[in-house]
Amino acid sequence: MSLMATLIDVRDLLALSGRMDAQRISEQLATPLPLVNAMLSRLEAMGKAERQEEWLSACLSGSCRHCPEGKACRKEVWQLR
């Protein structure tokens, strides 16, 4: 029998780590990514968490936002409010 993570588990993990992406939360809690995304959206709607975009430093030209592959340089992370 496996236990599913709860909103409190996601919130506690964010509190301990500061900032995390959904994939890492999914791995840490052994919970399917679609469920983690739904829980993060719920925490956001409740005003408990917020998403932020980070631009990875792998871009050599510095113009990732205008690059056709710009989304590949973008990483969405979550943190508590």
N, C-alpha and C positions, 0 to 999 in steps of 0.2 A: 504494500500500500504506500503510495507516495502522497505527500502533502503539497498542496498548491500554495504558492506564496500569496500573501495578502497585501493590501495597500499599506498596512503598517510595516510589513517587511521591506517593501520598496522604499518607503519613507525613511526607515531606520538605516538602510544601506546608504542612501543618499546623505544622511546625517553623518555617518561614519566616514564616508569617502570624500565628501565635499561636492564633487562633480563626477558624473559618469555618463557614458552613452548607453542607450537602450540595450545594445548587444551585450555589453559587459554585465549589465544588471541581469539580463536573461541568463547568462552563463553562471554568474555568482549564485543566483537563486534557483538554478535548475528549473526554470520556468520558460514556456514557449514565448518567443519574441512577440507574436501578436498580442498575447495576454499582457506582457510587460508594457507594450505600447498603449494598450487600452487603459491600464492602471496609471501610467504616467499622464495620459490625457485627462483622466479623472482627477488626479492630484492637481493638475494645472487648473482645471475648471473650479476646483475647490479653493484655489488660491494658495495651495501649499507648496507647489513646485513650479519652476519655470524652465523653459527650454532656451538655450542659447546656441548660436552658431559659432563655430571656431573655424578659421581658415588655416589649413595645414601649411607648413613652411616648405613643402615640396615643390612649390611653383617657382620656377627659375626666372620667369619674366616679371612677376609681381602684379600681373593683370588677370588673376584668376576669375574675377567677377565677370569679365568680358570674354573669357575663353569659352569655346564650345564645350570643353570638358570641365568647366568650372565647378560643377557639382561634385566632381571627383575629389576636389580639394576641400570641400566643405564637410564638416563633421558636426552633428547635432549632439549637444551634451545637455544634461539635466542637473539642476541643483535645487535645493530648498529655498524658499523665500524667507 
